[in-house]
Amino acid sequence: MMSQEAATLRPFDPRPMFAHVRGALLELLGGLETSDWNAMTAAEPWRVRDVVAHLIGDDVSRLSRSRDNHAGGGPAAGETLSEFLHRFNAEWVNAAARISPQVLRELLATTSAKVLTFWQNTDLTAMGEPVSWVQPGRPAPVWLDCARDFTEDFVHQEQMREAVSRTNPRDRTVLRAVIDTFMHAMAGTLDRNAGNNALADQSLVVRLQPDLDGTWSWCRVSGSWQPCPEPLDPTTTIVSDAETWWRLCVRMLDPKDARVQMSVTGDEQLAQAALQIVSIIR
């Protein structure tokens, strides 16, 4: 029998959560001491100020390419998307090194308003940019593109909060939206890592307890994995808390370290394949 919160990975509107998370970030930055801006984050070697500069760069890039249809400054010949993004991010952060914390916060407040307005006026049902960790090179629904940006905001804010010891009570609705977004990487993860010799009737259940009490399920059908209703007798069931799971998805927690915080019933090899999930560009 399916859990009351069993997930089917349906489309959702991430914009209210995006606005909530960005507002909380601006409030956090407004209360930081000067020394806090130089605190090292989990996105090392980036300090808090570098992560803020990175988010400003993301906003400027989103507005330029998606709102204004500006196509300049893409990957160089032979450069992968990951290589390009690392170069772009490094160039932007280095250029922002001479900007004061106050100006960084003011710039982020300006770009935040414009980005949130852009998303509010965008048709979420249309097709937009690819989300590379879901289906590389294939257009994705705009709602998922927006959700990708929202989850990046969430993760970077958590990195900054941890760096300055300013934790925030977890919003269950926001956390659920983050997990729902990250779970879109699972089918491709299993296709790549579960092996070509996997049986056709294999299935995976991920149950996140107690913080969400949610269940996500995938079945192998016609040689590929896809979301499905929770099976009665799954090949593998992984039980984890949601905090461990989202940190795994963005590699703030290594699969080996995440595994010791989870319980697995069934095929351990399939569980290990599932723990290779990555819901960011690396």
C-alpha positions in Angstrom: 0.0 0.0 0.0 1.4 3.4 -0.9 2.3 6.0 1.7 0.0 9.0 2.0 2.9 11.1 0.8 4.1 8.7 -1.9 5.7 10.8 -4.7 5.0 10.5 -8.3 7.4 13.3 -9.4 4.5 15.4 -10.7 5.1 19.0 -11.8 4.9 21.6 -9.1 5.2 25.4 -8.8 8.6 26.2 -7.1 8.2 30.0 -7.3 6.6 30.5 -3.8 9.4 28.5 -2.2 12.0 30.3 -4.3 10.8 33.7 -3.1 10.7 32.4 0.5 14.3 31.0 0.4 15.7 34.1 -1.3 14.0 36.4 1.2 15.4 34.4 4.0 18.9 34.7 2.5 18.7 38.4 2.2 17.6 38.6 5.8 20.5 36.4 6.8 23.0 38.6 4.9 21.6 41.7 6.5 22.5 40.5 9.9 26.1 39.3 9.3 29.1 40.8 10.8 32.0 41.9 8.6 34.0 38.9 9.7 31.2 36.5 8.8 31.5 37.4 5.1 35.0 35.8 5.1 33.9 32.5 6.8 34.8 29.4 4.7 31.8 27.4 3.4 31.4 23.8 2.4 31.8 25.0 -1.2 35.5 25.5 -0.4 37.5 27.5 -1.4 34.5 29.8 -1.5 33.9 32.0 1.5 30.4 33.4 2.2 31.1 36.5 0.1 32.2 34.3 -2.8 28.9 32.3 -2.6 26.9 35.5 -2.6 28.9 36.8 -5.7 28.2 33.4 -7.4 24.4 33.8 -6.8 24.6 37.3 -8.3 26.3 35.9 -11.3 23.7 33.2 -11.6 20.9 35.8 -11.5 22.6 38.0 -14.1 23.2 35.0 -16.4 19.5 33.9 -16.0 18.1 37.3 -16.8 20.5 37.8 -19.8 19.9 34.5 -21.5 16.3 33.6 -20.5 14.6 37.0 -20.2 16.7 39.0 -22.7 17.6 36.1 -25.1 21.3 37.1 -24.9 23.4 34.2 -26.3 27.0 35.5 -25.7 29.7 34.0 -23.6 28.9 30.3 -23.9 31.3 27.3 -23.7 34.5 27.6 -25.7 35.3 25.1 -28.5 35.8 21.6 -26.9 34.8 22.8 -23.5 32.3 20.7 -21.6 29.3 22.2 -19.8 31.0 21.4 -16.4 34.3 22.9 -17.5 32.6 26.1 -18.8 30.5 26.5 -15.6 33.6 26.1 -13.4 35.5 28.7 -15.5 32.5 31.1 -15.5 32.0 30.8 -11.8 35.7 31.3 -11.0 35.9 34.4 -13.3 32.8 35.9 -11.7 34.0 35.3 -8.1 37.4 36.6 -8.8 36.0 39.7 -10.4 33.9 40.3 -7.4 36.8 40.2 -4.9 37.0 44.0 -4.7 33.3 44.5 -4.0 32.3 45.2 -0.4 29.9 43.0 1.5 27.4 45.9 1.6 27.5 46.3 -2.2 27.2 42.5 -2.7 24.1 42.4 -0.6 22.6 45.4 -2.4 23.4 43.8 -5.8 21.8 40.5 -4.7 18.7 42.4 -3.5 18.4 44.0 -6.9 18.9 40.9 -9.0 16.6 38.9 -6.6 13.7 41.1 -7.3 14.3 40.9 -11.1 14.8 37.1 -11.1 11.7 36.5 -9.1 9.7 38.8 -11.3 11.0 36.9 -14.4 10.0 33.6 -13.0 6.6 34.9 -11.9 5.9 36.0 -15.5 7.1 32.8 -17.1 4.9 29.9 -18.4 6.0 27.0 -16.2 4.3 24.5 -18.6 6.5 25.4 -21.6 9.7 23.7 -22.5 13.0 25.4 -21.5 16.7 24.8 -20.9 18.0 21.3 -20.3 18.5 20.3 -16.7 21.7 18.3 -17.3 21.6 16.0 -14.3 18.1 14.9 -15.4 18.4 14.5 -19.2 21.6 16.0 -20.6 21.0 18.0 -23.8 17.2 17.6 -23.8 14.9 20.5 -23.1 13.2 20.3 -19.7 9.9 21.8 -18.6 10.3 25.3 -17.4 9.0 24.4 -13.9 11.9 22.0 -13.5 14.4 24.6 -14.8 13.0 27.0 -12.2 13.1 24.3 -9.5 16.8 23.6 -10.4 17.6 27.3 -9.6 15.5 27.2 -6.4 17.3 24.2 -5.1 20.7 25.8 -5.9 19.6 28.8 -3.8 18.6 26.4 -1.0 21.9 24.6 -0.9 24.1 27.7 -1.1 22.1 29.3 1.7 22.6 26.2 3.9 26.3 26.3 3.2 26.4 29.9 4.3 24.3 29.3 7.4 26.5 26.5 8.5 29.7 28.6 7.9 28.4 31.4 10.2 26.5 29.2 12.6 23.1 30.8 11.8 20.8 27.8 11.5 17.2 28.3 10.5 14.2 26.1 11.4 13.6 23.7 8.6 10.5 24.5 6.5 8.9 21.2 5.6 7.3 22.5 2.4 10.6 23.8 1.1 12.5 20.6 2.1 9.9 18.5 0.3 10.2 20.6 -2.9 14.0 20.3 -2.7 13.8 16.5 -2.4 11.1 16.2 -5.1 13.4 18.2 -7.5 16.5 16.2 -6.7 14.7 12.8 -7.1 14.4 13.6 -10.8 18.0 12.5 -11.2 17.3 9.0 -9.9 16.1 7.3 -13.1 19.2 8.4 -15.1 21.4 7.4 -12.1 20.0 3.9 -12.1 20.2 3.6 -15.9 23.9 4.4 -15.7 24.8 2.5 -12.5 22.5 -0.4 -12.0 24.0 -2.6 -14.7 22.8 -3.8 -18.1 22.1 -7.2 -16.7 19.5 -6.0 -14.2 16.3 -8.0 -14.1 13.3 -6.4 -15.8 11.2 -6.6 -12.7 13.6 -4.8 -10.4 12.3 -1.9 -8.3 13.6 0.6 -5.8 11.9 2.4 -3.0 13.4 5.4 -1.2 11.6 6.3 2.1 12.6 9.4 3.9 11.7 9.4 7.6 10.9 10.9 10.0 11.3 14.5 8.8 9.2 14.0 5.6 7.6 10.6 5.9 7.7 10.5 2.1 8.2 7.6 -0.3 9.6 7.6 -3.9 9.6 4.6 -6.2 11.2 3.5 -9.5 10.7 0.3 -11.6 12.8 -1.0 -14.4 10.6 -1.2 -17.5 11.7 -2.2 -21.0 15.4 -1.8 -20.1 15.2 1.6 -18.4 14.2 3.0 -15.0 11.2 5.2 -14.4 9.0 6.4 -11.5 6.2 4.1 -10.6 3.7 3.5 -7.8 5.3 1.9 -4.7 5.6 -1.9 -5.4 4.4 -4.4 -2.9 7.7 -6.3 -2.9 10.5 -4.0 -4.0 13.9 -5.3 -4.9 15.5 -2.7 -2.6 14.2 -0.3 0.0 16.4 2.6 1.3 15.3 4.3 4.5 17.0 7.6 5.3 16.3 11.0 6.9 15.8 13.9 4.4 18.8 15.9 5.6 21.1 13.0 4.8 19.5 12.5 1.4 19.7 16.1 0.1 23.3 16.4 1.3 24.1 13.2 -0.6 22.5 14.6 -3.8 24.8 17.6 -3.8 27.8 15.8 -2.5 28.0 17.6 0.8 28.0 14.0 2.0 29.9 11.2 0.3 27.9 8.0 -0.7 30.0 5.9 1.7 29.3 8.3 4.6 25.7 8.6 3.7 25.3 4.8 3.5 26.1 4.3 7.2 23.3 6.7 8.1 20.7 4.7 6.1 19.1 1.3 6.4 18.8 -0.9 3.3 16.5 -3.9 2.8 17.1 -6.1 -0.2 19.7 -5.9 -3.0 22.7 -3.9 -1.6 24.2 -3.6 -5.1 21.1 -1.7 -6.3 21.2 0.5 -3.2 24.8 1.4 -4.0 23.8 2.3 -7.6 21.1 4.6 -6.2 23.5 6.3 -3.8 25.5 7.6 -6.9 22.7 10.1 -7.4 24.0 13.6 -8.1 21.5 16.5 -8.5 23.9 19.3 -9.4 26.4 19.9 -12.2 29.9 18.7 -11.1 
